[in-house]
Amino acid sequence: MSYPPADPKSRQTAQPAGVAVAALTLPVLASTTVTPALLLLASLSLGSAVLVAVFARDPRRSSSTLEQDSASPYRTPVLWRIHAASALLIVPQFTVSTFSLVFLVGAHHFDPATAGRVLACAQIAGACTRLLAGWWSDRVASRLRLMRTVALTVGVVTVLLSLTSHSPAAVVVLVIAAAVTVAPNGLAFTAVAEHAGRSWSGRALGIQNTAQNAVAFATPPVLGALIGTAGHGPAFLAVLPLPLLAAVAIPVRAERSDTDSAAVTPSAGSTTAAGH
């Protein structure tokens, strides 16, 4: 398997960077009325639409390239397992991102503006971990092995967040958890595109997004009810099995097999070229 430049992963930093901007601005703007906050969101959305219309262009594709990988990659379980692992890892990510502000304000008595600044720092750290994960996956020529390591790390920080939920250390652990839980996204998206091939990458990434968004939609009400009933510590601990299941689901062996095949293919190709 050949690995493309790190951009498919590094551009994933846009999401935590945007959340950092929201954390800094929205609590202040909404301190008296929500209208300024909504106006900011509307203007940013419209500005993004204009930028996409002006600058975004589809890359050129040759029909021969598309024909080479037109067979469905879903005939094997590799992509299904990546989708499943990614969906499982969305739960700790959205648990932390959705309830961080409430956790800091309600459980640790931060004022909303200060809590927003803490969350902005956490999201900037998350943007950095995505860059680091992308850079490191290029260094080791593996997306999924590193993704499994990050999934296990998510499990560790989930336990720490649960154990420290009533102590001042919870603020530091929360920042670490916010940074770590967003790290797998770029790795998973790049792995999906690489395993799907050019002609299937759009469909495969659509499935990836749909699965993650469905789980993200369900996470806040379920975890909110659990927090309301049992408190933050038990709710954070209840998330623990999901990153562990994700670590099991990630098809690391399939990636190793693809890498071994790619190592053999170039030599075969060069022999054929020499024969011509």
C-alpha positions as CSV (number, residue, x, y, z in Angstrom):
1,M,0.0,0.0,0.0
2,S,1.3,3.5,-0.9
3,Y,0.7,6.3,1.6
4,P,-0.3,9.8,0.3
5,P,1.0,13.1,1.9
6,A,-0.2,13.9,5.3
7,D,-2.8,16.5,4.2
8,P,-5.8,14.1,4.4
9,K,-5.1,14.0,8.1
10,S,-3.8,17.4,8.9
11,R,-6.8,19.1,7.4
12,Q,-8.8,17.4,10.2
13,T,-7.4,20.0,12.5
14,A,-10.0,22.4,11.2
15,Q,-12.7,20.9,13.4
16,P,-10.9,21.3,16.8
17,A,-9.6,24.7,15.7
18,G,-13.2,25.8,15.0
19,V,-14.4,24.5,18.3
20,A,-11.6,26.4,20.0
21,V,-12.8,29.6,18.3
22,A,-16.4,28.8,19.4
23,A,-15.2,28.1,23.0
24,L,-13.5,31.5,23.2
25,T,-16.3,33.6,21.6
26,L,-19.7,32.0,22.1
27,P,-19.9,32.0,26.0
28,V,-19.0,35.7,26.0
29,L,-21.4,36.6,23.1
30,A,-24.3,34.6,24.7
31,S,-23.8,36.0,28.2
32,T,-26.8,38.3,27.9
33,T,-28.7,37.0,24.8
34,V,-28.1,34.3,22.3
35,T,-28.6,36.6,19.3
36,P,-25.0,37.7,18.8
37,A,-23.8,34.1,19.1
38,L,-26.2,32.9,16.5
39,L,-25.3,35.8,14.2
40,L,-21.6,34.9,14.5
41,L,-22.4,31.2,13.6
42,A,-24.6,32.3,10.6
43,S,-21.9,34.7,9.3
44,L,-19.2,32.0,9.6
45,S,-21.4,29.5,7.7
46,L,-22.1,32.0,4.9
47,G,-18.4,32.9,4.7
48,S,-17.5,29.3,4.4
49,A,-20.0,28.7,1.6
50,V,-18.5,31.7,-0.3
51,L,-14.9,30.4,0.2
52,V,-15.9,26.9,-1.0
53,A,-17.7,28.3,-4.1
54,V,-14.7,30.5,-5.0
55,F,-11.8,28.2,-4.2
56,A,-12.8,24.5,-4.0
57,R,-12.2,22.5,-7.1
58,D,-12.5,18.8,-7.8
59,P,-9.2,17.2,-8.9
60,R,-8.9,15.7,-12.3
61,R,-9.4,12.0,-12.6
62,S,-8.5,9.7,-15.5
63,S,-11.1,7.1,-16.5
64,S,-8.4,4.4,-16.5
65,T,-7.6,5.1,-12.9
66,L,-11.2,4.8,-11.9
67,E,-11.6,1.5,-13.8
68,Q,-8.7,-0.1,-12.1
69,D,-10.3,0.0,-8.6
70,S,-14.0,-0.2,-9.5
71,A,-14.6,-3.5,-7.6
72,S,-16.4,-3.0,-4.3
73,P,-14.0,-2.9,-1.3
74,Y,-16.9,-3.9,0.9
75,R,-16.5,-7.5,-0.1
76,T,-14.1,-7.9,2.7
77,P,-14.7,-6.8,6.4
78,V,-11.8,-4.3,6.5
79,L,-13.8,-1.1,5.8
80,W,-16.7,-2.3,7.9
81,R,-14.4,-2.8,10.9
82,I,-12.8,0.7,10.4
83,H,-16.3,2.2,10.3
84,A,-17.3,0.3,13.4
85,A,-14.2,1.3,15.3
86,S,-14.6,4.9,14.3
87,A,-18.2,5.0,15.4
88,L,-17.2,3.5,18.8
89,L,-14.5,6.1,19.2
90,I,-17.0,9.0,18.5
91,V,-18.7,8.3,21.9
92,P,-15.8,9.3,24.2
93,Q,-15.0,12.2,21.8
94,F,-18.5,13.6,22.0
95,T,-18.9,12.8,25.7
96,V,-15.9,15.0,26.4
97,S,-16.6,17.8,23.9
98,T,-20.4,18.0,24.7
99,F,-20.2,18.0,28.5
100,S,-16.9,19.7,29.1
101,L,-18.5,23.2,29.6
102,V,-21.2,21.8,31.9
103,F,-18.6,19.8,33.8
104,L,-16.4,22.8,34.4
105,V,-19.2,25.2,35.2
106,G,-21.5,22.9,37.2
107,A,-19.1,20.5,38.9
108,H,-16.0,22.8,39.3
109,H,-17.7,26.2,39.5
110,F,-15.9,27.9,36.6
111,D,-17.6,31.0,35.1
112,P,-18.6,30.4,31.5
113,A,-15.9,32.7,30.0
114,T,-13.1,31.0,31.9
115,A,-14.4,27.6,31.1
116,G,-14.5,28.6,27.4
117,R,-10.8,29.5,27.6
118,V,-9.9,26.2,29.1
119,L,-11.9,24.4,26.4
120,A,-10.2,26.5,23.7
121,C,-6.8,25.3,25.0
122,A,-8.0,21.8,25.0
123,Q,-9.2,22.0,21.4
124,I,-5.9,23.6,20.3
125,A,-4.2,20.7,21.9
126,G,-6.6,18.4,20.0
127,A,-5.6,20.0,16.7
128,C,-2.0,19.4,17.6
129,T,-2.6,15.7,18.4
130,R,-4.3,15.2,15.0
131,L,-1.3,16.7,13.3
132,L,1.1,14.6,15.4
133,A,-0.9,11.5,14.7
134,G,-0.9,12.2,10.9
135,W,2.8,12.9,10.9
136,W,3.6,9.8,13.0
137,S,1.5,7.5,10.9
138,D,3.5,8.6,7.8
139,R,6.7,7.9,9.7
140,V,5.6,4.3,10.6
141,A,3.7,3.7,7.4
142,S,0.6,2.6,9.3
143,R,-2.7,4.3,10.0
144,L,-4.5,1.5,11.8
145,R,-1.7,0.3,14.2
146,L,-1.4,3.9,15.5
147,M,-5.2,4.2,15.6
148,R,-5.4,1.2,17.9
149,T,-2.8,2.7,20.1
150,V,-4.8,5.9,20.3
151,A,-8.0,3.9,21.1
152,L,-6.3,2.2,24.0
153,T,-5.0,5.6,25.2
154,V,-8.6,7.0,25.0
155,G,-9.6,4.1,27.4
156,V,-6.8,5.1,29.8
157,V,-7.8,8.8,29.9
158,T,-11.5,7.9,30.3
159,V,-10.6,6.0,33.5
160,L,-8.5,8.9,34.7
161,L,-11.3,11.3,34.0
162,S,-13.7,9.2,36.0
163,L,-11.4,8.8,39.0
164,T,-10.5,12.4,39.2
165,S,-14.0,13.9,38.4
166,H,-14.4,15.4,41.9
167,S,-10.8,16.6,42.3
168,P,-9.0,19.7,40.9
169,A,-6.9,17.4,38.8
170,A,-10.0,16.7,36.7
171,V,-9.4,20.0,34.8
172,V,-5.9,18.9,33.6
173,V,-7.2,15.4,32.8
174,L,-10.2,17.0,30.9
175,V,-7.8,18.9,28.7
176,I,-5.7,15.8,28.0
177,A,-8.9,13.8,27.3
178,A,-10.2,16.4,24.9
179,A,-6.9,16.3,23.0
180,V,-6.6,12.5,22.9
181,T,-10.2,11.7,22.0
182,V,-10.1,13.7,18.8
183,A,-6.8,12.2,17.6
184,P,-8.1,9.0,15.8
185,N,-10.4,10.9,13.3
186,G,-7.8,11.8,10.7
187,L,-6.2,8.3,10.9
188,A,-9.5,6.6,10.3
189,F,-10.5,8.9,7.4
190,T,-7.2,8.4,5.6
191,A,-7.3,4.6,6.2
192,V,-10.9,4.5,4.7
193,A,-9.8,6.5,1.6
194,E,-6.7,4.3,1.1
195,H,-8.5,1.0,1.5
196,A,-11.5,2.1,-0.6
197,G,-9.5,3.3,-3.6
198,R,-10.2,6.3,-5.8
199,S,-13.5,5.2,-7.4
200,W,-15.0,4.2,-4.0
201,S,-13.4,6.8,-1.7
202,G,-16.4,9.2,-1.9
203,R,-18.9,6.5,-1.0
204,A,-16.8,5.0,1.7
205,L,-16.2,8.4,3.3
206,G,-19.9,9.0,3.1
207,I,-20.6,5.8,5.0
208,Q,-17.9,6.7,7.5
209,N,-19.4,10.1,8.1
210,T,-22.9,8.8,8.4
211,A,-22.0,6.1,10.9
212,Q,-20.1,8.7,13.0
213,N,-22.8,11.3,12.9
214,A,-25.5,8.8,13.8
215,V,-23.5,7.8,16.9
216,A,-22.7,11.5,17.7
217,F,-26.4,12.3,17.5
218,A,-27.2,9.6,20.0
219,T,-24.4,10.3,22.5
220,P,-25.5,13.6,24.2
221,P,-29.0,12.5,25.2
222,V,-27.9,9.1,26.4
223,L,-24.8,10.4,28.3
224,G,-26.8,13.4,29.6
225,A,-29.4,11.1,31.1
226,L,-26.7,9.0,32.7
227,I,-24.9,12.1,34.1
228,G,-28.2,13.4,35.5
229,T,-28.8,10.0,37.2
230,A,-25.4,8.9,38.3
231,G,-23.1,11.9,38.0
232,H,-20.1,12.6,35.8
233,G,-17.6,10.0,37.2
234,P,-19.8,7.0,36.6
235,A,-20.9,8.3,33.2
236,F,-17.3,8.8,32.1
237,L,-16.5,5.3,33.3
238,A,-19.5,3.8,31.4
239,V,-17.8,4.9,28.2
240,L,-14.7,2.8,28.8
241,P,-15.8,-0.4,27.0
242,L,-16.2,1.5,23.7
243,P,-12.6,2.5,23.0
244,L,-11.5,-1.0,24.1
245,L,-14.0,-2.6,21.6
246,A,-12.7,-0.2,19.0
247,A,-9.2,-1.3,19.6
248,V,-10.3,-4.9,19.0
249,A,-12.3,-4.0,15.9
250,I,-9.5,-2.1,14.1
251,P,-8.2,-4.5,11.3
252,V,-4.4,-4.0,11.9
253,R,-3.5,-7.3,10.3
254,A,-5.3,-6.4,7.1
255,E,-3.1,-3.3,6.8
256,R,0.0,-5.3,7.3
257,S,-1.0,-7.7,4.5
258,D,-1.7,-4.8,2.2
259,T,1.7,-3.3,3.0
260,D,3.5,-6.6,2.3
261,S,1.7,-6.9,-1.0
262,A,2.7,-3.3,-2.0
263,A,6.3,-4.1,-1.2
264,V,6.2,-7.0,-3.7
265,T,4.2,-5.2,-6.5
266,P,6.8,-2.5,-7.5
267,S,9.5,-5.1,-8.2
268,A,7.1,-7.2,-10.3
269,G,6.1,-4.0,-12.2
270,S,9.7,-3.0,-12.9
271,T,10.5,-6.5,-14.3
272,T,7.6,-6.2,-16.7
273,A,8.7,-2.7,-17.8
274,A,12.3,-4.0,-18.4
275,G,10.9,-6.8,-20.6
276,H,9.2,-4.2,-22.8
